[in-house]
Amino acid sequence: MEIATSINKPASLKFKLTNRVKAFTKFHAYFTSNSCIDFTVTPKNGDLEPYGREGTPIEVVFCPTQYKKTWTGKLII
């Protein structure tokens, strides 16, 4: 996925995610250590909805504080 914005202007991407099985599962969401620090994710912890349900809402926000052609981040859930 791609998020585009200007410096110091936050942009977000929202999506819903379900578990692969028909059961609730605890999750922890974070960006890898080599990701740009200007990426954030909410919620960081919670219950992932079971397969077949609407899905748990996840939001990724990017607000760059420096100029660079491309920033990257790898989200782990």
URNOR-V979130 format. One record per residue. PHI is phi in radians with two decimals (none if undefined). OMEGA is omega in whole degrees, -180 to 180 (none if undefined). Layout:
BEGIN
phi = (PHI:PHI)
omega = (OMEGA:OMEGA)
END
This chain:
BEGIN
phi = (none:-2.31:-2.17:-2.15:-2.83:-1.66:-1.03:1.07:-2.08:-1.20:-2.31:-2.31:-2.30:-2.02:-2.66:-2.02:-2.28:-2.04:-1.21:-1.42:-2.06:-1.53:-2.66:-1.22:-2.41:-1.16:-2.39:-2.32:-1.96:-2.80:-1.71:-1.09:-1.13:-1.59:-1.41:-1.06:-1.27:-1.49:-1.66:-2.34:-2.33:-2.41:-1.30:-1.46:-2.48:2.85:-1.95:-1.44:-1.13:-1.18:-0.98:1.65:-1.68:-1.13:1.94:-1.46:-1.24:-2.19:-2.24:-1.90:-2.05:-2.19:-2.39:-1.16:-1.90:-2.42:-1.39:-2.89:-1.10:-2.46:-1.93:-2.27:-2.60:-2.02:-1.59:-2.00:-2.20)
omega = (-177:175:179:179:176:180:-180:177:-179:174:-177:177:-179:177:178:-175:176:174:177:-179:-178:177:173:179:174:177:174:-179:-179:174:179:-176:179:177:175:-177:-179:174:173:179:173:-9:178:180:176:179:176:-178:180:174:-179:177:-177:-180:178:-180:177:177:175:179:177:179:-176:180:178:177:173:-177:-177:172:179:176:178:-177:177:176:none)
END
